[in-house]
């Protein structure tokens, strides 16, 4: 005997919508918690764990809006741990991939500093220098213009444009001085 | 003493005398008969050999054989005889006949003249030889004949004159001296001295290059070969040039044909230029050369191919005016093929200046030349010339004057950027040989400078100059050319003494600013005016390029200033005078002062750049003009400054293409800062930033 079970049409739709909402919520929770865990590690000074979690985050959610910020954080990690080979690779990708990000100019500054110290003959140095001075500025009432950026590792970056030089600070310490 | 006794004693003498008288009478008789029979002999020869012969005088001697004085063979009835035997003996040797069973015919030519010419069938002398040879009794081995047969000849002097057009000159001949030719049934041998005389008349421009106005070369040669079938296998050709010996070998296929195919090769021989008299006498040549030479093809059109190299050779040639061509350590590869002479990978020192060169020449009466000469990078650096490369390429003809196109290329490296600089001169005519002064003209000259992003050029026409040369110096005076509605003139001095100095001074009056600016592509902001310009280049100075320009009655586009100050009137500013001075050193470009003045505004700026800009700009604008801008009217009202002109002082920094500007302290700025609220100042700055963001990248 063939028994036909009938579900009302409305009930099926509600069921599907509920499933989708729960799945999405659970995803959001995981994404957010992974990020929060990384931040907690940064706060507690466990930067290695934070680095691993941030990397994990990028693998899981490559298209997240947090991606540029996290990628800059990963670069900072390489820079801080003196892993310059990886730092140069990631910095180059970052500068090309996110030219309009506020942090892009600081990525250039870090790359410039690394190249100056470790690859003095790199042709990139002159190109980077030109990029720093690629826009004219007009200083009317003050003698400089300042832009700042706070990274995921809670570092405060500051770039100060003068008429004849550029100074880049990290946590109020001079990171690099660039003259045309 | 009785008569008989006396007779007996004198008998031998009498017999000898009688024999001699008989001999003389016989010789005289035979000679008489021969001379009487001359028409018959000539007729016989003509019928036998199908050539016209002539004999002036013929006599007979038992000792020397037939004595021919004045014998000729005619190629045709139209021209003179190409073979003229002035004095010769023809004999059959008795001793070889008795002891060896050989008929040895011996021809001893004291003096002969051969006129060599190319005919349709081949070389005229070879054609005659071929025809005579074929009709002569054939040389056969003894087994088939009763006697062996041999032919010998000696030539004391024979002049071989080429009557065709030799390159450059007709006046070329070879003088064969002390030649010995032996031809047996199968063997062939020649020993001779040969003297090449190539006289160049004074009217021929090429003679200018030869101190002795020609080439005179004596060479001893020896050829040995075998006759096999119709071919002459040349086992050895030995040339003795001075102390050097050159050996070769080859074949003459169908050697008795009218136009045999010859294939001769001299492989890898070394010859010292000291041993080539013409090189030594004309050019004081020294040094060694290594060559391989091949001659092959039909005799009348044999191709000469040579390949070789010169090793550290020296040449020295001085002219009456003190000009000296002192070439040292010349090394390079030389190749000659199909009238094309190629001389490449050449290194030399010309009057102590190290050069690299390449030469390609089509050898003809007016050689077509492609010559590329360049200076080494090290030398340029040593001489303080700010160039990575400097080369000159000439394409044209070498005649009484040098005629063609000349291009000078230079590579100027500044701050890692390559600038290619070129000066292209069209249709130059250079009287290189003038002893006192040499004129130089060119119909057009284009000077260009370009890098990856920009092309700058200058075009001039009707270039004229006078060139004076001497030992270690070239002076170009009265250099005139036309361009941009104006005439330019100048001088160039090149001294290649201990330290090379190059000084160029150029001056132009009234150049059209608009077209100059379009061409040199420095700025599109200067719209009109007449420019006077003075430029000097001196490689010995730290600031090697200095210049000044003075523009009268011009118009400048100050769009940026007009937008910044909200003053449309500044878009096109007419000015009475704009002048500036600039200089260039290896590291720095310095603009000492640019002044622009009109009643409403004075602009004064100076800066230097060694990759970066460091300078100042002063702007003095009439208050009346500033009041036309609403924001500035408000600012003027706010500051209550009542001066006829307002001063703006700016500091300039950044890069040449992206200038950073800072407004420096001044009365106007201080009052604005004092009177304006913070948010208004921020707003002004933001507006300027927005404007700068919207500016085109230039």
Interface residues (C-beta under 8 A of the other chain):
Chain A: X123 X126 X130 X133 X134 X135 X136 X137 X138 X139 X140 X141 X142 X143 X161 X162 X163 X164 X165 X179 X180
Chain B: X416 X564 X611 X612 X613 X614 X651 X652 X653 X654 X655 X658 X659 X660 X661 X662 X663 X669 X672 X673 X681 X684 X685 X688 X689 X692 X693 X695
